[in-house]
Amino acid sequence: MMNLWFKVGFFSLLALFFNQDLSAQTDVVNKDKKVVLDGDGNEVQMFKTYKWLWTLVDPSKCDGETISVHSIDKVAESYVVIESTSGRIMYDASGSVWCTDSDVLDCASFYKLESASESWSCE
């Protein structure tokens, strides 16, 4: 019973965090200059702000990754969440692993992450 609640709660939480319309994004990647442009031609800022993302996600070889930037209530630092086919990992602003989701731990709930201030999906 708890397993079912966890799965339903987890997916409900995901829906809250990724409430932005990511389906309209078509990205242009210039790996040499380390620039990712969204469908409107605007630079995706998270790749500029968090340069270490380039070591974890290759926007030119998409594999369904979703990246979002969050904060925690009353904490000034931002946290980056990367969701991929292998799971969901939360990083601090310097790129250090902060938390990895598991069957018994939902990092977003545990740390009470706020809604994403920025998100990008690799399609």
N, C-alpha and C positions, 0 to 999 in steps of 0.2 A: 504494500500500500504506500509506504513512504517513497519507494522507488518511483512509482507513478506520479506522486505529488512533486517529487524533485524534477522529473522530466517536464511535467506541465509547467511548473514554476520557472524552470530554467528557460523554456522557450518563450514564456510570457515576458520574462525579463529581457531576453534578446530583442523581442519586438519593441520594448520600450527604449532600449539603447540605440537601436538602429532604425529610428523612426524617420530618418531622412530618406528621400527618394533617390536611391542609388542606381536605379535601373536606367536613368537617362544619361549616365556618365559613359562617355566614350573617351578613352585616354590616349594621348600622344606621349610617347616616351623618347627622350633624348638622353641615352645613358652616358654619352661622352660628357655632356654638360650637367648631368644629374638633374634633369628637369622632367616633371610629369605634369601634363596639361589635362584639364578636365574637358568635357564636351563643349564648353563655352570658350575654350582657349585660355582659361585662367590657370595659373600655376597652382598645383596642389601643395599647399604650404607645409603640410606635415613632413614631406620629404625634404624640405629645406630646413625646417626647425629641428627635426630629429634625423640628422644625416645617417645615423646608424641603421635606420630602416632599410637602406640600400643593401646592407649585409644580410638581412633576413628575408626580404621580399624583392623579387625581380619583376618590376612592373611590365617589362617587355615579354615576360614568359608567365602570363597569368595562370594561376591554378585555383581561382576562386577565393583568394584571400580577402578578408575584410579587415580594415584597420580603422580604429576609432580612438579619439583622444578624449579623456575624461578627467574630471577632478573628483576629489573626495570632499564632502562637506567640511568646511572649516580648515582645510589644508590647502595651502597655496600651490603646491606642486601638481603638475599634470601627470597622468598615467596613460600609457598607450596600450591598447588591447589589440592583439592580432589573433584573428580567428581563421583557421585553415582546416583542411580536411583531417589534419592530425590532432586538432583540438584548439583550445583557447588559452593564450598566455598573456599575462599582464606584465608590463615593463614600467620601470620608473623613467623619468625624463632623460636619464643618462644612458638608457638602454640595458640596464641590469634587470634580470628576471626578478619580478616582485612576487608573482603568484602564478601557479599553473592549475587550471581546473582539473578536477578528477571526479570520480564517481561520488565522492563524499564531500567535495568542496566546490562551491561556485564562487569564484573570486569576486565577481561583480557584486554579489549579494553580501558576501563577508565584509568587503571593504566599503560597502554602500556607495558605489560609484554613482555619480550624477549622470544625467543624460549627456550624450556625446556632444562636444562643442565642435567637432570636426570629424568627418568620416570619409572613407574612400573604399571602393570595392574594385577588385581586380577581376575583370570578366573576360 
